[in-house]
Amino acid sequence: MSVNDLIVIIPVYNEEDSLLRLKKEMGVFIESGSLNVGVLFVNDGSTDNSLQIIQDICNTDNRYQYISLCQNMGLSAAIKAGIDNIQSRYIGYIDADLQTSPSDFELLIPHIANNDLVMGYRHDRNDPFVKRISSTIANAVRRFILKDGIKDTGCPLKIIHTSTAKRIPFFKGMHRFLPALVQSLGGTVKEIPVRHFPRIEGQAKYHLSNMIIQPFIDTLAVYWMKKRMINYKLKDND
């Protein structure tokens, strides 16, 4: 990827119905944004027509580029692959389903200079009841165990310093704990309220086990990791 102020990672798994609308809304943000912005699609082994649509977008607009994984690896792996292929000052993240708006990155940008991670929280969620209550429980358990103070760690709208992102330990499910992991590195995290919209196209990739059960297991693993994290600063060198 070429150097931009901000490159937004968009993981894609079977989102063919939303990609053209996503490109249109990203275009509004790119054209009016306060930073020089690029986009990196990460095709996570889609089995529908997503990859072809992504290729068509990238072939007609050089602000968009893509990488494609050999098989479906999950959201955390897609985010890591994106981070590994970016050299911009800041990295953004948004989901392809457009339940958050790219234009709301402008709400986060003013705070990124003074924080390592700035993220949205969905103050008025437009999700089915089961997903909302599952998320509420998972967030409460995570806050109780990790003491990270974050309202909505799963909000898919984030900006992080690239130098910080490249230091984060990655594992399956890591995307749920990005704030806590940044804090464990000595970084600061700020939450900003953002809009949230109903899913219009495609299907959500969640069920009970990946909304409550697996996050609880992962929370215990992150708690263990935080207690043993090595984080040092040099006082002097020669």
Backbone as a ProteinNet text record, in pm:
[ID]
protein_1_A
[PRIMARY]
MSVNDLIVIIPVYNEEDSLLRLKKEMGVFIESGSLNVGVLFVNDGSTDNSLQIIQDICNTDNRYQYISLCQNMGLSAAIKAGIDNIQSRYIGYIDADLQTSPSDFELLIPHIANNDLVMGYRHDRNDPFVKRISSTIANAVRRFILKDGIKDTGCPLKIIHTSTAKRIPFFKGMHRFLPALVQSLGGTVKEIPVRHFPRIEGQAKYHLSNMIIQPFIDTLAVYWMKKRMINYKLKDND
[TERTIARY]
83.7	0	87.3	45	114	87.4	169.5	158.5	45.4	-48.6	-156.2	-155	-229	-249	-325.5	-428.1	-517.9	-555.1	-536.3	-586.9	-689.8	-806	-916	-919.5	-907.3	-920.3	-1068.9	-1110.4	-1248.5	-1244.4	-1259	-1266.9	-1397.4	-1389.5	-1507.1	-1520.4	-1635.5	-1668.8	-1813.4	-1830.9	-1963.7	-2053.7	-2006.6	-2082.4	-2109.5	-2133.4	-2148.7	-2260.5	-2365.7	-2480.3	-2454.9	-2356.8	-2334.8	-2215.7	-2132	-2003.7	-2015.3	-2106.9	-2118.9	-2173	-2265.8	-2313.8	-2201.9	-2122.6	-2008.8	-1910.1	-1880.4	-1788.1	-1840.3	-1969.8	-2030.5	-2018.2	-2045.7	-2039.3	-1894.6	-1803.4	-1662.2	-1615.9	-1666.3	-1627.7	-1665.4	-1781.4	-1824.4	-1724.9	-1683.1	-1586.4	-1450.2	-1403.8	-1272.2	-1267.6	-1373.7	-1375	-1382.2	-1453.7	-1475.9	-1392.1	-1314.6	-1242.4	-1128.2	-1086.7	-980.1	-842	-836	-709.4	-704.2	-583.5	-564.6	-592.4	-697.7	-750	-739.3	-699.1	-703.7	-781.5	-813.6	-892.2	-822.3	-816.3	-765.1	-874.7	-931	-1023.3	-941.9	-991	-931.3	-1038	-1027.4	-1123.2	-1089.4	-1179.8	-1154.6	-1215.4	-1167.9	-1213	-1358.8	-1411.7	-1552.8	-1583.5	-1704.1	-1748	-1853.7	-1892	-1986.7	-1909	-1966.8	-1902.9	-1827.1	-1802.9	-1738.7	-1603	-1518.6	-1384.4	-1388.3	-1475.3	-1483.1	-1525.5	-1620.9	-1666.1	-1553	-1479.8	-1365.6	-1261.3	-1232.8	-1134.8	-1180.5	-1309.2	-1362.6	-1349	-1376.9	-1363.2	-1218.9	-1126.1	-984.3	-927	-977.9	-928.5	-972.3	-1078.5	-1130	-1100.7	-1040.7	-1013.4	-889.9	-778.5	-652.5	-646.9	-752	-757.8	-796.2	-842.2	-883.9	-786.2	-741.1	-658.8	-713.5	-663.3	-714.4	-605.3	-625.6	-554.5	-660.9	-628	-727.3	-665.5	-728.1	-679.2	-718.3	-637.9	-662.5	-790.3	-829.5	-949.8	-1005	-1126.8	-1188.4	-1115.3	-1058.1	-977.9	-1040.3	-1145.7	-1209.4	-1166.5	-1244.9	-1227.3	-1091.4	-1046.6	-918.6	-803.2	-804.9	-699.9	-703.8	-824.2	-837	-782.1	-812.7	-760.7	-607.9	-553.2	-407.2	-343.5	-402.2	-346.9	-344.9	-451.7	-455.4	-346.8	-332.1	-229.8	-90.4	-66.7	65	98.7	-2.4	19.6	-2	3.8	-21.6	96.3	130.2	238	191.5	63.7	11.6	36.6	13.5	28.8	-77.2	-200	-311.8	-378.6	-440.6	-519.6	-663.4	-757.1	-897.7	-954.7	-1068.6	-1137.3	-1287	-1354.9	-1500.1	-1547.4	-1664.5	-1721.4	-1784.2	-1795.7	-1851	-2002.7	-2067.5	-2214.2	-2280.8	-2201.6	-2250.8	-2349.6	-2334.9	-2415.3	-2356	-2232.1	-2175.7	-2138.5	-2132.3	-2110.2	-1965	-1904.2	-1768	-1755.8	-1861.7	-1856.1	-1831.5	-1866.7	-1846	-1699.7	-1612.4	-1469.1	-1430.3	-1501.7	-1470.9	-1495.1	-1579.2	-1600.6	-1480.6	-1409	-1296	-1164	-1148.5	-1019.8	-967	-1049.9	-994.2	-927	-953.2	-901.8	-782.3	-747.8	-645.8	-505.3	-479.5	-345.1	-307.2	-406	-379.3	-415.7	-451.5	-486.2	-430.5	-402.2	-349.3	-460.5	-579.2	-694.6	-816.2	-888.8	-1016.7	-1122.1	-1231.1	-1331.5	-1471.4	-1564	-1702.3	-1767.8	-1877.2	-1968.4	-2109.5	-2184.4	-2316	-2419.5	-2445.4	-2530.8	-2678.6	-2716.5	-2855	-2852.9	-2834.6	-2811.9	-2937.6	-2918.9	-3027.3	-2998.9	-2998.8	-2976.2	-3092.8	-3109.9	-3211.5	-3189.1	-3296.4	-3290.9	-3185.5	-3180.2	-3086	-2942.5	-2911.5	-2775.9	-2746.1	-2843.9	-2821.3	-2801	-2883.3	-2870.7	-2744	-2707.5	-2583.2	-2463.3	-2465.9	-2356.2	-2348.9	-2464	-2467.1	-2404.6	-2439.5	-2383.9	-2233.4	-2191.1	-2048.2	-1967	-2020.9	-1950.6	-1939	-2046.4	-2045.6	-1943.4	-1940.3	-1845.1	-1701.8	-1678.9	-1544.5	-1498.5	-1586.9	-1549.1	-1518.7	-1596.9	-1578.1	-1443.1	-1405.7	-1282.9	-1159.8	-1168.2	-1050.4	-1034.6	-1141.7	-1136.7	-1090.3	-1136.2	-1091.5	-1177	-1294.5	-1378.8	-1443.2	-1445.3	-1497	-1643.4	-1726.6	-1870.2	-1902.1	-1836.1	-1880.9	-1759.9	-1688.4	-1563.4	-1585.5	-1708.1	-1735.5	-1776.5	-1780.6	-1821.2	-1723	-1772.8	-1683.8	-1646.1	-1601	-1552.9	-1439.1	-1315.3	-1198.7	-1088.8	-1007	-882.3	-772.1	-659.2	-548.9	-417.9	-321.9	-189	-129.6	-75.5	-19.5	92.4	174.6	284.3	232.3	116.8	55.1	-4.8	-75.8	-142	-43.4	75.7	174.5	239.2	214.7	269.1	169.6	45.4	-58.5	-43.5	-50.5	-48.6	-180.3	-173.9	-294.4	-324.6	-452.9	-502.1	-647.6	-704.9	-844.1	-932.6	-1022.7	-1109.7	-1049.6	-926.3	-857.6	-935	-1013.1	-1082.2	-1176.4	-1223.5	-1314.3	-1241.2	-1109.1	-1031.9	-929.2	-947.3	-850	-824.9	-927.8	-900.8	-816.1	-851.1	-776.5	-632.5	-610.5	-475.3	-393.8	-455.8	-387.3	-350.2	-443.3	-415.7	-301.1	-294.3	-188.9	-51.1	-47.8	77.5	109.8	25.4	45.6	-23.1	-106.9	-174.7	-304.7	-356.4	-482.4	-590.2	-712.9	-827.4	-939.1	-1001.4	-1113.2	-1231.7	-1351.9	-1475.4	-1557.9	-1616.4	-1699.1	-1831.2	-1945.7	-2073.3	-2085.6	-2129.2	-2149.1	-2285.8	-2327.6	-2456.7	-2448.2	-2563.8	-2570.5	-2698	-2685.5	-2796.1	-2831.7	-2956	-2992.9	-2916	-2890.1	-2829	-2934	-2897.3	-2989.6	-2963.7	-2835.2	-2800.1	-2725.3	-2730.6	-2651.1	-2702.7	-2622.5	-2659	-2548.3	-2589.7	-2492	-2422	-2292.9	-2214.5	-2197.9	-2308.2	-2299.6	-2402.5	-2377	-2472	-2434.2	-2503.2	-2484.9	-2340.1	-2274.9	-2139.8	-2039.1	-2054.2	-1954.4	-1996.5	-2110.7	-2151.5	-2131.2	-2136.2	-2125.3	-2019.9	-2034	-1951.5	-1804.4	-1772.6	-1633.5	-1573.2	-1646.5	-1589.2	-1554.1	-1633.7	-1602.4	-1471.4	-1454.2	-1330.1	-1212	-1230.2	-1123.5	-1091.5	-1193.1	-1170.5	-1075.7	-1094.7	-1004.8	-861.9	-850.8	-717.9	-651.3	-728.9	-672.9	-634.4	-713.6	-680.2	-544.6	-525.3	-397.3	-284.9	-309.8	-207.6	-168.9	-270.1	-242.2	-154	-176.5	-98.7	47.9	72.6	207.6	270.7	204	253.7	386.8	482	609.8	597	611.4	598.3	704.1	808.2	920.3	945.4	1014.1	1058.8	1207.4	1281.7	1424.7	1448.4	1536.6	1575.2	1694.4	1783.6	1905.7	1959.5	2045	2109.4	2238.8	2324.9	2453	2478
-120.1	0	125.3	225.6	353.9	425.2	525.9	595.5	698.4	689.8	786.7	829.3	937.1	969.7	858.7	809.2	708.7	607.3	480.6	373.8	294.5	277	208.3	62.7	-28.2	-171.2	-207.2	-277.7	-327.3	-477.6	-558.9	-704.1	-739.1	-833.8	-871	-1022.3	-1070	-1211.9	-1222.7	-1253.5	-1271.7	-1149.7	-1035.6	-910	-849.9	-934.4	-885	-781.7	-792.6	-703.4	-562.7	-546.9	-416.3	-340.2	-404.5	-345.2	-219.2	-213.2	-93.7	23.9	-3	104.4	147.7	51.8	83.5	174.1	143.3	225.2	367.6	381.9	514.2	593.4	528.7	599.5	627	535.3	562.2	679.6	689.5	799.7	934.9	942	1067	1107.2	1010.8	1039.5	1077.9	1004.2	1031.5	1170.6	1208.3	1337	1454.9	1437.4	1550.2	1540.9	1433.1	1409.1	1505.5	1516.2	1607.8	1544	1414.4	1344.8	1286.1	1256.5	1184.3	1036.1	982.8	851.5	751.6	630.3	517.3	404.1	302.7	189.3	59.8	-33	-166.7	-268.6	-329.3	-441.2	-565.4	-642.9	-772.5	-878	-945.4	-1050.6	-1175	-1211.2	-1320.3	-1450.6	-1492.4	-1619.9	-1622.2	-1512.4	-1507.7	-1615.2	-1671.1	-1773	-1720	-1593.1	-1531.7	-1447	-1343.9	-1262.1	-1141.8	-1142.7	-1027.8	-994.4	-1095	-1068.3	-1001.1	-1046.4	-985.5	-839.2	-810.2	-672.1	-586.5	-640.5	-568.8	-539.5	-637.3	-617.8	-509.9	-510.1	-407.9	-268.7	-256.7	-127.6	-80.4	-169.6	-133.1	-101.6	-167.9	-144.3	-9.2	48.9	175.8	294.4	270.1	379.9	342.9	412.5	374.8	409.1	469.6	492.1	364.6	264.3	135.9	27.9	-52.8	-168.5	-286.8	-404.4	-521.7	-626.4	-710.7	-836.4	-943.5	-1066.4	-1173.8	-1294.5	-1340.8	-1457.6	-1585.4	-1688.7	-1814.3	-1883.3	-1859.7	-1921.6	-1832.8	-1861	-1784	-1809.6	-1701.7	-1712.4	-1642.9	-1564.4	-1493.5	-1348.1	-1270.2	-1125.7	-1082.8	-1144.1	-1103.1	-1126.9	-1239.8	-1269.2	-1170.1	-1133.5	-1036.7	-900.7	-858.6	-731.1	-735.2	-844.6	-857.1	-853.1	-923	-921.5	-779.6	-703.6	-565.1	-482.6	-493.9	-418.5	-452.1	-579.3	-621.5	-560.9	-515.8	-465.5	-314.6	-243.9	-100.2	-25.6	90.1	174.7	318.4	342.5	477.3	522.9	649.8	702	644	636.5	582.4	470.5	378.3	271.8	286.4	281.3	279.8	140.9	117.1	-11.2	14.3	-47.6	-43.3	-173.5	-220.4	-340	-306.8	-409.6	-391.1	-384	-413	-418.7	-282.1	-176.7	-37.9	-15.6	-89.4	-56.5	63.6	97.6	226.8	301.9	434.3	516.5	560	547.1	598.7	747.3	823.4	967	994.1	899.1	919	904.2	863.9	871.7	1015.3	1112	1252.5	1288.2	1211.2	1233.4	1183.8	1086.5	1026.5	1098.8	1147.6	1204.3	1314.9	1408.4	1515.5	1465.9	1342.1	1291.3	1197.9	1159.7	1056.6	1107.7	1236.1	1287.7	1268.8	1271.9	1264.8	1131.4	1033.3	900.7	795	677.6	569.6	502.9	495.9	436.3	522.6	557.9	627.2	540.3	516.1	423.5	475.8	430.9	467.7	377.8	427.6	336.5	364.1	255.8	262.8	299.5	430.4	476.3	447	416.9	383.5	269.4	147.7	33.9	-9.4	-47.3	-97	-241.5	-328	-470.5	-549	-675.4	-760.9	-773.8	-800.8	-806.2	-905.5	-1024.8	-1126.8	-1076.4	-1008.9	-958.1	-847.1	-760.4	-650	-701.9	-796.5	-845.5	-928.4	-1004.5	-1082.2	-989	-881	-785.4	-714.9	-681.3	-615.8	-704.4	-832.9	-926.5	-940.9	-958.9	-978.4	-855.5	-735	-612.1	-598.6	-633.9	-622.5	-718.1	-841.7	-940.8	-896	-847.2	-802.4	-686.7	-587.8	-472.9	-517.2	-611.7	-659.3	-728.6	-810.2	-888	-806.3	-732.1	-662.8	-520.1	-464.1	-326.3	-227.8	-246.5	-157.8	-31.9	-30	88.4	120.4	26.4	50.7	9.1	99.4	72.1	-32.6	-22.4	-98.2	-139.4	-241.1	-279.6	-332.8	-378.3	-437.5	-339.3	-210	-113	-117.3	-139.4	-153.9	-21.3	73	200.8	245.2	235.8	260.9	326.6	409.8	460.8	438.1	386.9	355.6	399.3	440.7	469.1	339.2	345.6	225.7	166.7	252.1	203.5	122.9	161.7	86.8	-43	-35.3	-154	-266.4	-231.6	-333.1	-397	-340.6	-398.5	-489.5	-491	-564.6	-714.8	-795.4	-941.7	-987.1	-1067.3	-1110.6	-1257.1	-1287.2	-1423.2	-1424.3	-1540.9	-1549.2	-1482.6	-1394.9	-1323.4	-1194.9	-1162.5	-1043.2	-915.6	-911.8	-787.8	-739.6	-830.6	-792.4	-721.1	-731	-682.8	-577.8	-516.7	-418.1	-307.6	-248.3	-143.7	-193.8	-310.1	-363.5	-393.7	-442.4	-473.9	-346.6	-241.6	-113.5	-59.7	-68.6	-24.4	-104.1	-234	-317.5	-277.8	-209.2	-157.8	-18.3	32.8	166.3	274.5	237.4	333.7	384.2	491.6	550.2	525.5	510.3	480	579.6	632.3	725.1	675.2	680.2	641.1	764.6	762.7	871.1	811.7	869.3	815.8	831.2	724.5	726.3	667.3	691.8	639.3	489.7	423.7	280.7	254.9	172.6	151.2	3.2	-28	-168.6	-226.5	-354.5	-421.5	-432	-385.5	-386.8	-506	-529.7	-639.2	-748.2	-869.5	-978.5	-1030	-1117	-1180.2	-1160.7	-1142.1	-1129.1	-1262	-1254.5	-1375.2	-1395.2	-1416.4	-1435.5	-1537	-1596.2	-1684.6	-1684.5	-1762.2	-1755	-1780.1	-1878.3	-1913.9	-1804.1	-1731.7	-1627.8	-1491.3	-1481.6	-1356.3	-1358.3	-1476.9	-1483.8	-1585.7	-1710.3	-1818	-1798.9	-1787.5	-1771.1	-1641.4	-1527.6	-1405.3	-1419.2	-1496.3	-1515.3	-1591.7	-1697.5	-1774.2	-1685.7	-1607.3	-1518.3	-1410.7	-1362.8	-1262	-1313.7	-1438.4	-1497.4	-1506.4	-1538.9	-1547.1	-1409.7	-1305.1	-1170.1	-1123.9	-1159.2	-1126	-1186.8	-1313.3	-1380.6	-1309.1	-1273.3	-1208.1	-1071.8	-992.9	-859.9	-867.5	-967.5	-982	-1015.5	-1069.5	-1116	-1039.6	-932.9	-855.2	-788.2	-798.1	-728	-594.9	-485.6	-351.6	-261.2	-233.1	-159.4	-30.6	65.3	189.6	206.9	249.5	273.3	405.7	404.9	526	591	506.5	558.5	451.4	491.4	393.8	456	369.7	414.9	338.7
0	0	0	-74.4	-72.5	58.9	88.4	215.5	208.6	300.5	319	464.4	495.8	636.8	707.1	639.5	697.5	590.5	621.3	535.3	615.7	557.9	624.4	579.6	674.5	647.3	646.6	541.6	534.1	510.1	615.6	595.8	523.6	432.1	353.5	350.6	395.7	382.4	335.4	208.6	148.9	169.9	119.5	130.9	-7.5	-107.2	-244.2	-258.2	-178.8	-194.1	-141.1	-52.1	10.6	-46.8	-129	-165.1	-250.1	-342.6	-426	-344.5	-255.1	-166	-71.5	-27.2	58.8	-13.4	-139.7	-216.4	-230.2	-252.1	-264.7	-134.9	-21.7	106.8	147.9	117.4	143.6	59.4	-63.6	-150.4	-93	-28.9	34.5	142.5	224	330.2	272.8	173.6	115.1	53.9	-17.4	-87	8.9	118.7	210.3	337.1	352	476.1	499	623.7	662.4	648.5	616	596.2	455.3	410.8	285.7	312.6	250.8	288.9	173.9	206.4	115.8	179.8	100.6	149	111	205.3	178.4	209.5	105.1	123.7	157.9	255.1	284.9	260	147	116.1	197.6	288.2	382.2	329.2	211.9	156.7	117	66.2	25.7	-78.2	-69.8	-165.1	-260.3	-244.9	-336.9	-438.3	-491.3	-594.1	-536	-406.1	-341.4	-401.7	-425.1	-474.2	-611.1	-698.5	-831.4	-821.7	-734.3	-716.4	-660	-563.1	-505.7	-614	-696.4	-803.6	-901	-932.9	-1023.5	-963	-833.1	-765	-768.9	-736.7	-730.1	-868.1	-970.4	-1106.4	-1161.9	-1104.2	-1156.1	-1066	-947.5	-854.6	-773.1	-794.5	-729.4	-581.2	-528.9	-383.6	-309.9	-385.4	-328.6	-373.1	-277.6	-307.2	-227.5	-259.2	-188	-171.3	-70.3	-58.1	-39.8	-73.6	-65.7	2.8	110.4	183.3	109.8	126.2	54.9	100.5	225.1	279	389.4	431.1	537.9	669.2	726.4	847.5	967	944.6	1054.6	1061.7	1136.2	1138.2	1192.4	1300.3	1358.7	1261.7	1192	1094.9	979.6	935.6	825.9	867.8	990.2	1039.6	1048.5	1100.3	1110.5	972.2	875.9	740.3	685.2	714.1	670.6	735.4	865.8	938.9	886.8	857.4	809	673.5	599.6	463.8	452.4	565.2	565.3	626.1	567.2	618.2	642.7	651.3	673.9	817.7	844.5	980.8	1073.8	1023.8	1100.5	1022.4	1096.6	1037.2	1086	994.2	1029.2	1008.7	1069.1	1052.3	1049.3	952.6	945.5	883	922.2	861.8	727.3	643.4	509.2	508.3	621.4	621.5	634.3	655.6	663.1	776.7	885.4	1003.9	1077.4	1045	1083.8	956.4	964.9	846.5	835.9	717.5	698.8	732	710.6	739.7	887	974.3	1117.8	1159.1	1066.9	1096.7	1131.4	1072.9	1100.8	1247.2	1317.6	1460.5	1541.6	1486.6	1558.7	1531.7	1409.4	1365.9	1457.3	1506.4	1591.5	1718.7	1759.6	1887.3	1871.4	1746.3	1730.1	1759.7	1745.2	1773.1	1919.5	2008.1	2152.3	2214.6	2133.1	2183.2	2088.7	2143.8	2059.7	1979.4	2035.9	1969.4	1997.3	1891.9	1906.4	1838.8	1908.2	1857.2	1885.2	1804.4	1827	1930.4	1985.4	2054.6	2005.3	1986.5	1923.9	2029.8	2042.1	2152.4	2126.6	2004	1970.7	1870.2	1919.6	1832.2	1758.6	1633.5	1550.1	1511.7	1611.6	1592.5	1650.2	1608	1669.5	1820	1892.7	2039.2	2088.3	2027.2	2074.4	2062.6	1953.4	1935.5	2034.5	2060.7	2154.8	2296.3	2340.6	2477.9	2493.4	2389	2394.5	2406.4	2328.8	2332.7	2467.5	2523.7	2654.5	2761.4	2758.7	2856.8	2837.9	2712.6	2684.1	2724.3	2695.6	2732.9	2883.9	2956.3	3102.2	3163.8	3113.2	3164.9	3137.3	3015.6	2979.1	3067.9	3088	3172.7	3315	3367.3	3504.3	3520.5	3422.4	3434	3396.4	3286.6	3234.6	3285.5	3342.9	3394.6	3287.3	3163.3	3056	3043	3107.5	3107.5	2974	2880.9	2746.4	2737.6	2685.1	2675.2	2569.5	2453.1	2335.5	2253.6	2301.1	2235.5	2094.6	2065.2	1935.4	1827.6	1857.8	1757	1639	1517.1	1401.8	1337.8	1418.2	1366.4	1457.3	1406.4	1490.2	1407.1	1474.3	1417.1	1520.2	1473.5	1563.3	1497	1578.6	1525.8	1470.4	1351	1288.9	1373.5	1432.9	1515.9	1635.2	1688.4	1798.2	1746.9	1634.7	1579.8	1552.6	1506.5	1471.5	1594.3	1712.2	1836.6	1907.8	1863.7	1934.1	1911.5	2018.6	2000.3	1939.2	1834.5	1765.2	1791.1	1798.7	1817.4	1771	1753.6	1712.6	1817.5	1772.8	1864.9	1917.1	1875	1925.1	1897.6	1788.6	1751.8	1860.7	1946.3	2055	2168.5	2172.7	2287.5	2249.4	2134.1	2087.6	2191	2253.5	2353.8	2470.6	2525.4	2639.3	2601.2	2480.3	2436.6	2416.4	2363.8	2351	2489.1	2584.1	2720.6	2783	2752.6	2810.1	2758.8	2643.6	2588.6	2640.7	2730.8	2785.1	2705.2	2610.6	2525.5	2584.7	2525.1	2569.9	2466	2515	2430.3	2459.5	2355.8	2371.9	2290.2	2350.4	2282.5	2246.7	2127.1	2077.3	2029.2	2066.6	2016.4	1865.8	1799	1654	1621.1	1499.4	1454.3	1426.2	1433.6	1402.8	1324.4	1219.8	1127.4	1118.8	1083.7	1062.8	944.6	949.2	834	723.8	604	490.8	399.9	368.9	280.3	357	303.1	357.4	490.2	550.7	676.1	779.3	904.4	1013	1036.4	1069.9	1093.9	1244.9	1314.1	1459.1	1504.2	1620.5	1687.4	1835.1	1915.2	2060.5	2101.1	2039	2083.4	2054.6	1940.2	1914.3	1964.2	2030.3	2092.4	2243.9	2308.3	2454.4	2498.4	2454	2508.5	2473.6	2344.3	2304.6	2356.4	2351.3	2409.9	2557	2635	2776.4	2792.1	2712.4	2717.9	2678.3	2572.5	2526.5	2629.6	2701.1	2804.6	2911.9	2952.4	3051.9	2997.2	2868.4	2807.3	2803.3	2771.1	2766.6	2906.4	3006.5	3145.6	3181.8	3146.6	3171.8	3097.4	2972.5	2890.5	2947.5	2988.5	3042.5	3166.6	3250.2	3372.4	3343.6	3224.3	3192.4	3075.6	3033.1	2919.7	2952.6	2861.4	2874.4	2802.2	2876	2817.5	2881.6	2809.2	2866.5	2790.3	2856.2	2793.5	2821.5	2719.8	2737.5	2811	2909.7	2977.5	2909.2	2856.6	2792.3	2700.6	2609	2522.4	2467.8	2415.8	2361.3	2231.1
[MASK]
++++++++++++++++++++++++++++++++++++++++++++++++++++++++++++++++++++++++++++++++++++++++++++++++++++++++++++++++++++++++++++++++++++++++++++++++++++++++++++++++++++++++++++++++++++++++++++++++++++++++++++++++++++++++++++++++++++++++++++++

